[in-house]
Amino acid sequence: MREEEEKLTSAREGTTAPAPFIAGNSREEENKLTPKELARFEQIFKERANFSPYYQLLGMKLVELGKGRSLFHLPVEKKLHNVRGIVHGGVLASIADAAIGVSLATLVDHSREAFITVELKVNFISAVSDGELWAEGKIIKRGRSIAVGEAEVRDGAGNIAAKGIATLLIKQWAKD
């Protein structure tokens, strides 16, 4: 089993999301984060987990964060269904976009850089009507002004529901 699958599987145990976890690229690298990185990651958790009205509206929670990666959890509720009784594609796109965006947030200098998704492509692979969703995002490439990231959205049993890829624009400005 791949290391990423092991992390996702361990995070999926039970029916509720685990406590937030901050790490490097692997759990073994947790202690290798610099104090500045750790402070930035904690700030990302506070901003994204507690103050995003959109995340609260959908019920998304950021549960794990690492260098260039993130993991989101979303309990499936009827309010997220389309008229056919399955999770609306916009919900799957939203959690994929969130996972990619927060993954990039770990790699930018917030004092002089901001970013926005400029393109998002989502392949919807299987329908989900109940249970929970997990989205694991990671950055494939971060350049000076463009980043590319991907996310896999899975149901609680680990079946893939959607795969997303995004291009993000990074805006830089000079410090005063």
Number of C-alpha atoms within 10 A of each C-alpha: 5 7 10 12 12 11 14 19 13 11 21 20 12 9 11 12 19 16 10 16 18 21 20 19 16 13 14 9 12 15 12 13 17 11 10 9 16 19 12 18 23 16 12 18 21 13 11 19 18 13 11 13 11 11 18 13 8 17 14 24 24 28 19 22 28 25 21 23 27 28 30 24 27 23 19 22 15 11 10 20 18 14 8 8 14 16 22 17 18 13 18 27 22 19 29 30 25 25 31 34 28 25 26 27 23 21 17 18 11 12 10 12 16 15 18 14 18 11 12 18 14 20 14 15 13 11 16 23 17 17 13 20 26 33 32 26 30 25 26 15 13 18 9 11 13 16 21 21 26 26 29 24 27 23 24 23 13 15 16 19 21 22 21 24 22 22 21 20 19 19 13 16 9 7 7 4
